[in-house]
């Protein structure tokens, strides 16, 4: 009986010690048989989770090849230079701080060093605009006959680039008026297009052919008022999707805000210069060691991370050159990256403002870019020779 009791005690101790060791190991505690720099045999470490797209990339820590991506590394607390590289792709690099008992991440989206450059349209286009959803492009065609010229819609969310037609879908031609010369804009709900000609305004449906275009020249103010109400309603619905404690902060400090595709971050312009208050009553552990920026400058562009209640600066309005327009940022499908054009370059930047990568530096007009909804490509307006018309071209990001 005594032997059974002693065996039970030993088994219980073994299970308890094993469980404790497993918990400590999972929290990054390591036993060193050689004293560390601070003279301790037991050291608390942190974890670095490394991922990449595409996967199978090399991970270098302080210039030493350490592992491949889709792996977790134990590191002593401190700051590390992390590089992720793969043949045929641009190198990703970032300074990451490792903290005791916490998890940090190196999540790299790698871009090809020789991206594909392909024509989307061939008919010759101009006046390209994107709708608010990022799913449709509208443009004018004026290089053909009156029946071919007009306004076209291209749905960029419904099919891969390889299957796109040469000109999209024509919604109105030049038979009744010179729609190919119109300035065009989408309604906030993307269901209509307003065509502005020198002497008339037309309201066009985006869902099909407009054989009898609606002349709204005398009722333009009513259309504009209706569109403004649409925008306010859409903004209200977006605000209602935010956590309750965030809504008041967003109403006070955010304007022109756009949620990320996954809804966990918000791209916005600061409506005033102020200090952004904390939203979460209790701070949560952060996977991102980049220092945040809660001091807002009016007109500057930021990203707010809803889950971690952290705010990051993307572009400061004070950095604009004379007569330069504010660059327009677009979310990529990853919800971790944004793309924008400036000074003839197309750049991808992470949501915390770090690791900017130039993915294209060549000729395209007006710093206009149109990201594909699935994040596979971006579209630009360009031409390969002065003797040919402008067209839409895709640049692959994968």
DRENDO-1510 file (C-alpha; in Angstrom, 1 decimal, always signed):
<recs>
REC; n; res; u; v; w
REC; 1; UNK; +0.0; +0.0; +0.0 .
REC; 2; UNK; +2.8; +2.3; +1.0 .
REC; 3; UNK; +4.6; +1.5; -2.3 .
REC; 4; UNK; +1.5; +2.4; -4.3 .
REC; 5; UNK; +1.2; +5.7; -2.4 .
REC; 6; UNK; +4.8; +6.7; -3.0 .
REC; 7; UNK; +4.5; +5.8; -6.7 .
REC; 8; UNK; +1.4; +8.0; -6.9 .
REC; 9; UNK; +3.2; +10.9; -5.3 .
REC; 10; UNK; +6.1; +10.6; -7.7 .
REC; 11; UNK; +3.8; +10.3; -10.7 .
REC; 12; UNK; +2.0; +13.4; -9.5 .
REC; 13; UNK; +5.2; +15.4; -9.0 .
REC; 14; UNK; +6.4; +14.3; -12.5 .
REC; 15; UNK; +3.2; +15.5; -14.1 .
REC; 16; UNK; +3.3; +18.8; -12.2 .
REC; 17; UNK; +7.0; +19.5; -13.0 .
REC; 18; UNK; +6.5; +18.5; -16.6 .
REC; 19; UNK; +3.4; +20.7; -17.0 .
REC; 20; UNK; +5.3; +23.6; -15.4 .
REC; 21; UNK; +8.3; +23.2; -17.7 .
REC; 22; UNK; +6.0; +23.0; -20.7 .
REC; 23; UNK; +4.2; +26.2; -19.7 .
REC; 24; UNK; +7.6; +28.0; -19.1 .
REC; 25; UNK; +8.9; +26.8; -22.4 .
REC; 26; UNK; +5.8; +28.0; -24.2 .
REC; 27; UNK; +6.3; +31.4; -22.7 .
REC; 28; UNK; +9.9; +31.6; -23.9 .
REC; 29; UNK; +11.8; +30.6; -20.8 .
REC; 30; UNK; +15.0; +28.7; -21.6 .
REC; 31; UNK; +17.7; +27.1; -19.3 .
REC; 32; UNK; +21.3; +27.9; -20.3 .
REC; 33; UNK; +24.1; +25.8; -18.9 .
REC; 34; UNK; +26.5; +28.7; -19.7 .
REC; 35; UNK; +25.8; +31.9; -17.8 .
REC; 36; UNK; +24.3; +34.6; -19.9 .
REC; 37; UNK; +25.6; +38.2; -20.0 .
REC; 38; UNK; +23.5; +39.1; -17.0 .
REC; 39; UNK; +24.7; +36.1; -15.0 .
REC; 40; UNK; +21.5; +34.1; -15.1 .
REC; 41; UNK; +21.1; +30.5; -15.9 .
REC; 42; UNK; +17.4; +30.8; -16.7 .
REC; 43; UNK; +16.5; +33.3; -19.4 .
REC; 44; UNK; +13.2; +34.7; -20.6 .
REC; 45; UNK; +13.0; +34.9; -24.3 .
REC; 46; UNK; +10.5; +36.1; -26.9 .
REC; 47; UNK; +9.1; +34.5; -30.0 .
REC; 48; UNK; +9.4; +35.6; -33.6 .
REC; 49; UNK; +6.9; +34.2; -36.0 .
REC; 50; UNK; +8.1; +34.4; -39.6 .
REC; 51; UNK; +5.8; +34.0; -42.6 .
REC; 52; UNK; +6.1; +35.0; -46.2 .
REC; 53; UNK; +4.1; +35.1; -49.4 .
REC; 54; UNK; +5.3; +33.2; -51.4 .
REC; 55; UNK; +6.6; +30.9; -48.6 .
REC; 56; UNK; +9.9; +29.0; -48.4 .
REC; 57; UNK; +12.0; +32.2; -48.2 .
REC; 58; UNK; +15.2; +32.5; -46.3 .
REC; 59; UNK; +15.2; +34.3; -42.9 .
REC; 60; UNK; +18.3; +36.2; -41.8 .
REC; 61; UNK; +18.6; +37.5; -38.3 .
REC; 62; UNK; +21.4; +40.2; -38.0 .
REC; 63; UNK; +22.7; +39.0; -41.3 .
REC; 64; UNK; +22.9; +35.3; -40.2 .
REC; 65; UNK; +20.9; +32.7; -42.0 .
REC; 66; UNK; +18.6; +31.3; -39.3 .
REC; 67; UNK; +15.7; +29.4; -40.8 .
REC; 68; UNK; +13.0; +29.5; -43.5 .
REC; 69; UNK; +9.7; +31.2; -43.4 .
REC; 70; UNK; +6.6; +29.7; -41.8 .
REC; 71; UNK; +8.6; +29.0; -38.7 .
REC; 72; UNK; +8.9; +30.3; -35.1 .
REC; 73; UNK; +12.2; +31.3; -33.5 .
REC; 74; UNK; +13.1; +31.9; -29.9 .
REC; 75; UNK; +15.2; +35.0; -29.4 .
REC; 76; UNK; +16.6; +36.8; -26.4 .
REC; 77; UNK; +14.9; +40.2; -25.7 .
REC; 78; UNK; +16.4; +43.0; -27.9 .
REC; 79; UNK; +16.2; +44.6; -31.3 .
REC; 80; UNK; +17.1; +42.6; -34.4 .
REC; 81; UNK; +17.6; +43.2; -38.1 .
REC; 82; UNK; +15.4; +40.7; -39.9 .
REC; 83; UNK; +15.6; +40.0; -43.6 .
REC; 84; UNK; +13.5; +37.7; -45.6 .
REC; 85; UNK; +14.7; +36.9; -49.1 .
REC; 86; UNK; +13.8; +34.6; -52.0 .
REC; 87; UNK; +15.4; +34.3; -55.4 .
REC; 88; UNK; +13.5; +36.4; -58.0 .
REC; 89; UNK; +11.9; +38.6; -55.4 .
REC; 90; UNK; +12.8; +41.9; -53.6 .
REC; 91; UNK; +14.2; +41.5; -50.1 .
REC; 92; UNK; +12.0; +42.3; -47.2 .
REC; 93; UNK; +13.7; +43.8; -44.2 .
REC; 94; UNK; +12.7; +45.4; -40.9 .
REC; 95; UNK; +14.0; +46.1; -37.4 .
REC; 96; UNK; +11.9; +44.1; -34.9 .
REC; 97; UNK; +12.0; +44.4; -31.1 .
REC; 98; UNK; +11.7; +41.1; -29.2 .
REC; 99; UNK; +10.2; +41.3; -25.7 .
REC; 100; UNK; +10.3; +38.7; -23.0 .
REC; 101; UNK; +7.3; +36.4; -23.1 .
REC; 102; UNK; +5.7; +38.1; -26.1 .
REC; 103; UNK; +5.2; +37.1; -29.7 .
REC; 104; UNK; +6.4; +39.4; -32.5 .
REC; 105; UNK; +5.9; +38.7; -36.2 .
REC; 106; UNK; +7.8; +39.1; -39.5 .
REC; 107; UNK; +5.1; +38.9; -42.1 .
REC; 108; UNK; +6.6; +39.5; -45.5 .
REC; 109; UNK; +4.8; +40.1; -48.8 .
REC; 110; UNK; +7.5; +39.6; -51.4 .
REC; 111; UNK; +7.3; +41.3; -54.8 .
REC; 112; UNK; +8.9; +40.0; -58.0 .
REC; 113; UNK; +12.0; +41.7; -59.3 .
REC; 114; UNK; +10.8; +41.3; -62.9 .
REC; 115; UNK; +7.0; +41.8; -62.8 .
REC; 116; UNK; +4.8; +41.0; -65.9 .
REC; 117; UNK; +3.6; +44.0; -67.9 .
REC; 118; UNK; +0.6; +43.3; -70.0 .
REC; 119; UNK; -2.1; +45.3; -71.9 .
REC; 120; UNK; -5.6; +45.1; -70.5 .
REC; 121; UNK; -7.3; +47.3; -73.2 .
REC; 122; UNK; -6.2; +47.8; -76.8 .
REC; 123; UNK; -8.8; +50.2; -78.1 .
REC; 124; UNK; -7.3; +53.4; -76.7 .
REC; 125; UNK; -8.8; +54.9; -73.5 .
REC; 126; UNK; -8.8; +58.1; -71.4 .
REC; 127; UNK; -10.5; +59.7; -68.4 .
REC; 128; UNK; -10.2; +56.6; -66.3 .
REC; 129; UNK; -12.0; +56.6; -62.9 .
REC; 130; UNK; -12.5; +53.9; -60.2 .
REC; 131; UNK; -15.7; +53.4; -58.2 .
REC; 132; UNK; -15.8; +53.6; -54.4 .
REC; 133; UNK; -15.8; +49.8; -54.1 .
REC; 134; UNK; -12.6; +49.3; -56.1 .
REC; 135; UNK; -14.5; +46.7; -58.3 .
REC; 136; UNK; -15.1; +48.7; -61.5 .
REC; 137; UNK; -13.3; +51.1; -63.8 .
REC; 138; UNK; -15.0; +53.6; -66.2 .
REC; 139; UNK; -13.3; +55.3; -69.1 .
REC; 140; UNK; -13.9; +57.0; -72.4 .
REC; 141; UNK; -13.0; +55.8; -75.9 .
REC; 142; UNK; -12.5; +58.2; -78.7 .
REC; 143; UNK; -10.2; +56.5; -81.2 .
REC; 144; UNK; -12.9; +54.7; -83.3 .
REC; 145; UNK; -16.2; +55.3; -85.0 .
REC; 146; UNK; -19.2; +57.0; -83.3 .
REC; 147; UNK; -20.8; +53.7; -82.5 .
REC; 148; UNK; -17.6; +52.4; -80.9 .
REC; 149; UNK; -16.7; +55.6; -79.1 .
REC; 150; UNK; -18.3; +56.5; -75.8 .
REC; 151; UNK; -18.1; +55.4; -72.2 .
REC; 152; UNK; -17.2; +51.9; -71.1 .
REC; 153; UNK; -17.3; +50.0; -67.8 .
REC; 154; UNK; -14.7; +47.3; -66.9 .
REC; 155; UNK; -15.6; +45.0; -63.9 .
REC; 156; UNK; -12.2; +44.1; -62.5 .
REC; 157; UNK; -13.6; +41.8; -59.7 .
REC; 158; UNK; -15.5; +39.3; -61.8 .
REC; 159; UNK; -12.7; +37.5; -63.8 .
REC; 160; UNK; -8.9; +37.2; -64.1 .
REC; 161; UNK; -7.0; +39.6; -66.3 .
REC; 162; UNK; -6.3; +37.0; -68.9 .
REC; 163; UNK; -10.0; +36.7; -69.8 .
REC; 164; UNK; -10.7; +40.4; -70.0 .
REC; 165; UNK; -12.0; +41.8; -73.3 .
REC; 166; UNK; -10.2; +44.5; -75.2 .
REC; 167; UNK; -12.6; +47.3; -74.3 .
REC; 168; UNK; -14.9; +46.4; -71.4 .
REC; 169; UNK; -18.7; +47.0; -71.8 .
REC; 170; UNK; -19.9; +50.1; -73.6 .
REC; 171; UNK; -22.8; +51.8; -71.7 .
REC; 172; UNK; -23.3; +54.7; -74.1 .
REC; 173; UNK; -21.9; +55.7; -77.5 .
REC; 174; UNK; -21.4; +58.9; -79.4 .
REC; 175; UNK; -24.5; +58.8; -81.6 .
REC; 176; UNK; -26.6; +61.2; -79.4 .
REC; 177; UNK; -23.7; +63.3; -78.0 .
REC; 178; UNK; -19.9; +63.2; -77.7 .
REC; 179; UNK; -19.8; +61.1; -74.6 .
REC; 180; UNK; -16.2; +60.1; -75.5 .
REC; 181; UNK; -15.2; +63.7; -74.5 .
REC; 182; UNK; -17.0; +63.6; -71.2 .
REC; 183; UNK; -15.6; +64.0; -67.7 .
REC; 184; UNK; -17.0; +61.1; -65.7 .
REC; 185; UNK; -17.6; +60.2; -62.1 .
REC; 186; UNK; -19.2; +57.4; -60.2 .
REC; 187; UNK; -22.1; +57.8; -57.7 .
REC; 188; UNK; -21.2; +56.8; -54.2 .
REC; 189; UNK; -23.2; +53.6; -54.6 .
REC; 190; UNK; -21.5; +52.8; -57.9 .
REC; 191; UNK; -24.9; +52.4; -59.7 .
REC; 192; UNK; -24.7; +55.6; -61.8 .
REC; 193; UNK; -22.2; +57.7; -63.7 .
REC; 194; UNK; -22.4; +61.4; -64.3 .
REC; 195; UNK; -21.1; +62.5; -67.7 .
REC; 196; UNK; -20.1; +66.1; -67.9 .
REC; 197; UNK; -20.0; +67.7; -71.4 .
REC; 198; UNK; -19.3; +71.4; -72.2 .
REC; 199; UNK; -23.1; +72.1; -72.5 .
REC; 200; UNK; -24.8; +69.3; -70.8 .
REC; 201; UNK; -24.8; +66.7; -67.9 .
REC; 202; UNK; -26.0; +63.2; -68.3 .
REC; 203; UNK; -26.9; +60.5; -65.7 .
REC; 204; UNK; -26.1; +57.0; -66.9 .
REC; 205; UNK; -26.8; +53.6; -65.4 .
REC; 206; UNK; -23.7; +51.4; -64.9 .
REC; 207; UNK; -25.7; +48.1; -65.2 .
REC; 208; UNK; -26.4; +48.2; -68.9 .
REC; 209; UNK; -26.8; +50.1; -72.2 .
REC; 210; UNK; -28.1; +53.7; -72.0 .
REC; 211; UNK; -29.9; +54.1; -75.3 .
REC; 212; UNK; -31.8; +57.1; -74.0 .
REC; 213; UNK; -29.3; +58.9; -71.7 .
REC; 214; UNK; -31.0; +61.1; -69.0 .
REC; 215; UNK; -30.2; +64.8; -69.4 .
REC; 216; UNK; -29.9; +66.2; -65.9 .
REC; 217; UNK; -28.5; +69.6; -66.8 .
REC; 218; UNK; -31.4; +71.5; -65.3 .
REC; 219; UNK; -31.6; +69.2; -62.2 .
REC; 220; UNK; -27.9; +68.8; -61.5 .
REC; 221; UNK; -28.2; +70.2; -58.0 .
REC; 222; UNK; -30.8; +67.5; -57.1 .
REC; 223; UNK; -28.4; +64.8; -58.4 .
REC; 224; UNK; -25.5; +66.2; -56.4 .
REC; 225; UNK; -27.7; +66.4; -53.2 .
REC; 226; UNK; -28.8; +62.8; -53.7 .
REC; 227; UNK; -25.2; +61.7; -54.1 .
REC; 228; UNK; -24.1; +63.5; -51.0 .
REC; 229; UNK; -26.9; +61.8; -49.0 .
REC; 230; UNK; -25.7; +58.5; -50.4 .
REC; 231; UNK; -22.2; +59.2; -49.3 .
REC; 232; UNK; -23.3; +60.2; -45.8 .
REC; 233; UNK; -25.4; +57.0; -45.5 .
REC; 234; UNK; -22.5; +54.8; -46.6 .
REC; 235; UNK; -20.2; +56.6; -44.1 .
REC; 236; UNK; -22.8; +56.0; -41.4 .
REC; 237; UNK; -22.9; +52.3; -42.1 .
REC; 238; UNK; -19.1; +52.1; -42.0 .
REC; 239; UNK; -19.1; +53.9; -38.6 .
REC; 240; UNK; -21.7; +51.5; -37.3 .
REC; 241; UNK; -19.4; +48.6; -38.2 .
REC; 242; UNK; -16.7; +49.9; -35.8 .
REC; 243; UNK; -16.6; +48.9; -32.1 .
REC; 244; UNK; -18.8; +51.2; -30.0 .
REC; 245; UNK; -15.9; +52.9; -28.1 .
REC; 246; UNK; -14.2; +53.6; -31.5 .
REC; 247; UNK; -17.2; +55.4; -33.1 .
REC; 248; UNK; -16.9; +58.6; -31.1 .
REC; 249; UNK; -13.2; +58.8; -31.7 .
REC; 250; UNK; -13.6; +58.2; -35.4 .
REC; 251; UNK; -16.3; +60.8; -35.7 .
REC; 252; UNK; -14.1; +63.4; -34.0 .
REC; 253; UNK; -10.7; +62.7; -35.5 .
REC; 254; UNK; -11.2; +60.7; -38.8 .
REC; 255; UNK; -12.3; +61.8; -42.2 .
REC; 256; UNK; -12.2; +60.0; -45.6 .
REC; 257; UNK; -11.8; +56.7; -43.8 .
REC; 258; UNK; -11.6; +53.3; -45.5 .
REC; 259; UNK; -11.6; +50.0; -43.6 .
REC; 260; UNK; -9.1; +47.3; -44.6 .
REC; 261; UNK; -10.5; +44.4; -46.5 .
REC; 262; UNK; -10.6; +42.3; -43.3 .
REC; 263; UNK; -12.1; +45.2; -41.3 .
REC; 264; UNK; -9.4; +45.2; -38.6 .
REC; 265; UNK; -7.7; +48.4; -39.6 .
REC; 266; UNK; -8.8; +51.9; -40.8 .
REC; 267; UNK; -7.0; +54.1; -43.3 .
REC; 268; UNK; -8.0; +57.7; -42.6 .
REC; 269; UNK; -7.0; +61.4; -42.9 .
REC; 270; UNK; -6.8; +63.4; -39.6 .
REC; 271; UNK; -9.6; +65.9; -39.5 .
REC; 272; UNK; -7.7; +68.0; -36.9 .
REC; 273; UNK; -4.4; +68.3; -35.1 .
REC; 274; UNK; -4.8; +66.5; -31.8 .
REC; 275; UNK; -3.7; +63.7; -29.6 .
REC; 276; UNK; -5.6; +60.5; -30.4 .
REC; 277; UNK; -7.0; +59.1; -27.2 .
REC; 278; UNK; -6.8; +55.4; -26.2 .
REC; 279; UNK; -9.8; +53.4; -27.2 .
REC; 280; UNK; -9.2; +50.1; -25.3 .
REC; 281; UNK; -9.4; +50.4; -21.5 .
REC; 282; UNK; -6.9; +47.6; -21.2 .
REC; 283; UNK; -3.9; +47.3; -23.5 .
REC; 284; UNK; -3.6; +44.0; -25.4 .
REC; 285; UNK; -0.2; +42.3; -26.2 .
REC; 286; UNK; +1.0; +43.6; -29.5 .
REC; 287; UNK; +2.5; +41.5; -32.4 .
REC; 288; UNK; +3.9; +44.7; -33.9 .
REC; 289; UNK; +7.0; +46.3; -32.3 .
REC; 290; UNK; +6.9; +49.5; -34.5 .
REC; 291; UNK; +6.4; +52.6; -32.5 .
REC; 292; UNK; +3.0; +54.1; -32.9 .
REC; 293; UNK; +2.1; +57.8; -33.5 .
REC; 294; UNK; -0.9; +59.1; -31.6 .
REC; 295; UNK; -0.1; +62.8; -32.2 .
REC; 296; UNK; -2.2; +63.7; -35.2 .
REC; 297; UNK; -1.4; +66.4; -37.7 .
REC; 298; UNK; -4.4; +67.8; -39.6 .
REC; 299; UNK; -4.6; +66.6; -43.2 .
REC; 300; UNK; -2.0; +63.8; -42.7 .
REC; 301; UNK; -2.7; +60.2; -43.4 .
REC; 302; UNK; -2.7; +57.4; -40.8 .
REC; 303; UNK; -3.7; +53.8; -40.2 .
REC; 304; UNK; -5.5; +52.8; -37.0 .
REC; 305; UNK; -5.2; +49.1; -35.8 .
REC; 306; UNK; -8.5; +48.2; -34.2 .
REC; 307; UNK; -7.4; +45.0; -32.5 .
REC; 308; UNK; -4.3; +46.5; -30.8 .
REC; 309; UNK; -5.5; +50.1; -30.4 .
REC; 310; UNK; -2.4; +51.4; -32.1 .
REC; 311; UNK; -2.0; +54.3; -34.6 .
REC; 312; UNK; +0.6; +54.6; -37.3 .
REC; 313; UNK; +1.6; +57.5; -39.6 .
REC; 314; UNK; +1.7; +56.9; -43.4 .
REC; 315; UNK; +2.2; +60.4; -44.9 .
REC; 316; UNK; +2.6; +63.8; -43.3 .
REC; 317; UNK; +1.0; +66.7; -45.1 .
REC; 318; UNK; +4.0; +68.9; -44.3 .
REC; 319; UNK; +6.1; +66.7; -46.7 .
REC; 320; UNK; +4.1; +67.8; -49.8 .
REC; 321; UNK; +5.9; +69.8; -52.4 .
REC; 322; UNK; +4.5; +73.1; -53.7 .
REC; 323; UNK; +1.4; +72.5; -55.8 .
REC; 324; UNK; +1.7; +68.7; -55.1 .
REC; 325; UNK; -1.5; +66.8; -54.5 .
REC; 326; UNK; -1.9; +64.4; -51.5 .
REC; 327; UNK; -1.0; +60.9; -52.7 .
REC; 328; UNK; -3.9; +58.5; -52.7 .
REC; 329; UNK; -3.5; +55.2; -50.7 .
REC; 330; UNK; -5.3; +52.0; -51.5 .
REC; 331; UNK; -5.6; +48.8; -49.4 .
REC; 332; UNK; -4.2; +45.6; -50.9 .
REC; 333; UNK; -6.2; +42.4; -50.2 .
REC; 334; UNK; -3.8; +41.3; -47.5 .
REC; 335; UNK; -5.1; +44.1; -45.2 .
REC; 336; UNK; -1.5; +44.6; -44.1 .
REC; 337; UNK; -0.2; +46.6; -47.1 .
REC; 338; UNK; -1.2; +49.7; -49.0 .
REC; 339; UNK; -0.1; +51.0; -52.4 .
REC; 340; UNK; +0.3; +54.6; -53.6 .
REC; 341; UNK; +2.0; +56.5; -56.4 .
REC; 342; UNK; +4.3; +59.5; -56.0 .
REC; 343; UNK; +7.0; +61.1; -58.1 .
REC; 344; UNK; +6.5; +58.6; -60.9 .
REC; 345; UNK; +7.0; +55.6; -58.6 .
REC; 346; UNK; +4.5; +53.0; -57.4 .
REC; 347; UNK; +5.2; +52.0; -53.8 .
REC; 348; UNK; +3.9; +49.4; -51.5 .
REC; 349; UNK; +4.1; +50.1; -47.7 .
REC; 350; UNK; +3.1; +48.1; -44.7 .
REC; 351; UNK; +0.2; +49.5; -42.6 .
REC; 352; UNK; +2.6; +50.7; -39.9 .
REC; 353; UNK; +4.5; +52.9; -42.4 .
REC; 354; UNK; +7.5; +50.6; -42.5 .
REC; 355; UNK; +9.2; +48.6; -45.3 .
REC; 356; UNK; +8.4; +50.7; -48.3 .
REC; 357; UNK; +9.0; +48.9; -51.6 .
REC; 358; UNK; +9.0; +50.5; -55.0 .
REC; 359; UNK; +7.3; +48.0; -57.3 .
REC; 360; UNK; +7.3; +50.1; -60.5 .
REC; 361; UNK; +9.3; +53.1; -61.7 .
REC; 362; UNK; +8.4; +53.8; -65.3 .
REC; 363; UNK; +6.1; +55.9; -67.4 .
REC; 364; UNK; +2.4; +56.2; -66.4 .
REC; 365; UNK; +0.2; +59.3; -66.4 .
REC; 366; UNK; -1.1; +61.4; -63.6 .
REC; 367; UNK; +0.2; +59.2; -60.8 .
REC; 368; UNK; -3.0; +57.1; -61.3 .
REC; 369; UNK; -3.0; +53.5; -60.1 .
REC; 370; UNK; -5.9; +51.0; -59.8 .
REC; 371; UNK; -5.2; +48.0; -57.6 .
REC; 372; UNK; -6.9; +44.7; -58.6 .
REC; 373; UNK; -9.3; +43.6; -55.8 .
REC; 374; UNK; -7.5; +40.2; -55.3 .
REC; 375; UNK; -4.1; +42.0; -54.9 .
REC; 376; UNK; -2.5; +40.2; -57.8 .
REC; 377; UNK; -1.9; +43.2; -60.0 .
REC; 378; UNK; -2.2; +47.0; -60.4 .
REC; 379; UNK; -3.4; +48.8; -63.5 .
REC; 380; UNK; -1.9; +52.0; -64.9 .
REC; 381; UNK; -2.5; +54.2; -67.9 .
REC; 382; UNK; +0.4; +54.2; -70.2 .
REC; 383; UNK; +1.6; +53.7; -73.8 .
REC; 384; UNK; +4.7; +52.2; -75.3 .
REC; 385; UNK; +5.1; +54.8; -78.1 .
REC; 386; UNK; +4.0; +58.4; -78.7 .
REC; 387; UNK; +2.4; +57.2; -82.0 .
REC; 388; UNK; -0.1; +54.9; -80.2 .
REC; 389; UNK; -3.0; +55.8; -77.9 .
REC; 390; UNK; -3.0; +55.3; -74.1 .
REC; 391; UNK; -4.3; +52.0; -72.7 .
REC; 392; UNK; -4.7; +50.3; -69.4 .
REC; 393; UNK; -1.8; +48.0; -68.5 .
REC; 394; UNK; -1.4; +45.6; -65.7 .
REC; 395; UNK; +1.7; +45.1; -63.5 .
REC; 396; UNK; +1.9; +41.9; -61.6 .
REC; 397; UNK; +2.5; +41.9; -57.9 .
REC; 398; UNK; +3.0; +38.1; -57.6 .
</recs>
